[in-house]
Amino acid sequence: MLFRVNPASPLPLAEQIAGAVRGALADGSVRPGERLPSARALADSLDVNMHTVLRGYQLLRDEGLIELRRGRGAVVAAGASPDRTRLRESAVGLVAEARALGLSDPEILDLVRAAL
């Protein structure tokens, strides 16, 4: 799996790292049960702080996409669904685009509610 970050992007580095994993799940290049690189190794390869990588991994854990185990690292969760991951990526993109257009969080929520 290839991780890339763009320091010039308005998206935080931790979110870019999480996005790389979401993208790999969505396209099937990473499957449930696979181990992700250790936070230290990934931080070294991306030239970012280890805590930035851990923050990205924590986002994925909070979404139920990975399991973090002390001493065993990050493993893609058994229930990680590529379809749900693609949907999450679309939602992240929608929010990023809406914020770039200057919409507030309540305005974004109103937009989504109207679509429902």
Buried (B, 14 or more C-beta within 10 A) or exposed (E): EEBEBEEEEEEBBBBBBBBBBBBBBBEEEBEBEBEBBBBEEBBEEBEBEBEBBBBBBBBBBEBEBBBBEEEEBBBBBEEBBBEBBBEBBEEBEBBBEBBEEEBEEEEBEEEEEEEE
